């Protein structure tokens, strides 16, 4: 494989976090990795090295479980020097007032069918945070540079797709067209949104505007 003529899109979900382990709705809550999650991220980096992948640029969210995962992967690949961009658009889906609640206990309280709708319906949002809830992202300094009107109090899967679209169109797709090897360390729902947006791009197997010597390959670790 000639790395100079093949762009790569590498998608990696963050390692196991404290709230994953506790079976809680996490969303935009900024929880860290547990030891198992740290080892998962390191293992992903080792796999990428073993399979001959390289990275020119990396993207992640504004949440430390994804940022830490990106750091660990780049460390294992000996690519700590590549640019790493943190974007709120790659954050996990915002689960609104469900954030912090145990998933099993929530299903027992509201019914499994209702929780399934909140989690899997394409257009239904979970109960929203109130505007003055201290957990609302408008109170978080990491989002102080954004118009508060764009910050969600809850999101459907469709909302997440729309939020992630500019990250794909304006940044990642452009890097691929330039033949770069792109790592994205993010979250389950934001990665699904990227896959949906990237489907036609990767399906063509050509990000070069017709250049047969520059193709895109993808890997989901």
N, C-alpha and C positions, 0 to 999 in steps of 0.2 A: 504494500500500500504506500503510494507516494503522498505523504502528508501535504506537500506543497500544492497539489492539484485537487484535493478533496476537503471541502468544508465539513465540519462535524457539529452536530447539535447533541449535547449530552445533557439529559434531564435527570436530576437526582432529587428525590424527596429527602427532607431532613431526617436525621436519626431520631430514635425514640426519645421523646421528651418526658418531663415529669408528669404532665397532665395526660399524655398518651398512656403512660403506665398506670395512672389512676383512673383511666377511662372517663375523662372529663371533656366536655366541649371546650376547645381551646380558642379557635379563631384568631383574633388579633391580640389576645393576651400574651405577654412576652415571657414565656417560661423557657427554661434552659434544657439542655440534654442531660439524660442520665448516663451512667457509665456505659451501658449497653449501646446507647445511641452514639456515643463518641466512638466506640469500636466499629459500629456499623459504617460511620462516615469514613473512618480510616480504611476499612476494608474496601469500600467503594473506590477510594483513591488507588489502592493497590491493584484492584481489578482493572481499572482504566490503564494503569501503567503496563500491566501484563498483556493487555490487548492492543497495546501500541498507540493509544490515544494521546493527543497533546491538547493543550489549551492555550489560546491567545488572549482570551478575554472571558470574564466570568460575571454573572449576574446573580443577585439574590434579593431577598425581601428586606424589610426593615426590622425583622424579628430575629432575635439572637439565636434561636434554635437552627434557623436556616443559615445565618451568617457564620456561626460556629462550624456547621457542616461544610460550608464552602472553604473555610480556612483549613480544616483538617484534610479535605480532599486535595487542595492545592499543595499543602505541606507534603503529603505522601507522593505527589507527582513531581515534587521539587519545582513548582511553578508559583511560589509565593509572590513573585515579582510582577505577575500579570495584573492588569487593571481589574478591580472588583467593584462593580457598581451596585449599590443598594437602592431598590426602588419599592415604594409603597404599592405600586401596581402589581407586584408579585407576592404581596401578602396573602395569607390564607383567607378563605371566605370568612366574612364577619358573621358570627352566629348570634349577635345581638344579646338579649337577656339570658340566653342559654349558656353563655360563656361562664365556665367555672362549675357548672352543674354536672353531676355524675350522669352518664348516659343511661345506665340501667335504672337508677332512681327516677330520672325524668320520665322514662317509659312507663314505670309503675304508676307515676302520678298522673300523667296525661294520656296514657295509652300508647301502645306500640304503633298503632296505625297513625296517630297524630304525629309522633316523633319521626316516623318514616317519611311523612309528608314534609315536615320541616327540613329533614336532612337530604332527601332525594328529589323532591319536586323541582322542576326546572325554574318555575316562576314564583313559587311561594317563599316568602321570607319568614324566618323565625320571629318571635316577638322582639320588638326593637328596644334598645336602650332608650331611656328618656333623655331629652336634650341636656338636662342638668346632672345626669348620672356621672360620677367622677371617672367611670370606666370609659366614657365616650372619648373617641380618639381626638376630639377637638381640644381636650385638656392635656394631651400627650405632647411633650416638647419636640419629639421627633417628627411630628407633622405640622409644626408651627409655620412652616414655609408654604403650606397649602391653604387654599380657600376652604374655610370650614364647611362650605356647602357641598363640597365633593366628598367629605368624609362620611362613611356609612355608620348608621346606628344598627344596621342589620342588612344582610344581603341574601338574595336568592342565588342559585347557580348561574342564572342568566346575568345577574348584576356582576358577578365575579368575572364572567367571560368578557363583558363589556369593559370592565376596569382593566383587565389584563391586555386587551387588544392593542393599545398604543405601545406597550412594552415590546410586543411582537413586531408591529408594523414599523415603528420608528427606530428601533434599536437592533433587536436580535436578527430579524430578517435581513436588514442591511448588512450586518456583520457576515452573515452566511453568503450573501451575494458577493462579498469581497473575498470569499474563500477562507474565512477565519474558522477557528475551532472554538466553539462557544460552549461553556459550561453554565447551566442554570441550576442552582441549588435552591429549591423553594418548597412548596407545600402541595398536598394532594390535590386540592381543588384548583389552585392556580396553575399547577402543571397540567391538569386536564384541560384547562382553558387554553393553554399554549398549544397542546397537542391538537385541539380542535382548530385553532387558528392556523397551525402549521401543516395540517393534513394535506391540503392541496399543494403546498410548497414542497413537502417531502415526497408526495405522491408523484410529482413530475420528475423527481430525482435530478433536477437541473436548476441551480440557482445562479447560473452564469449568464443569462440572457442569450443562450444558444451556444456557449462555449462547451464542447463535449469533453474538454479536459478538466473541467471544474464541476464536480458533482458534490451533492450533499449526502452524507450518511448520518444516521441518527442512532443513539444508544440511550436506553432508559435503564439506569442502574437501580 
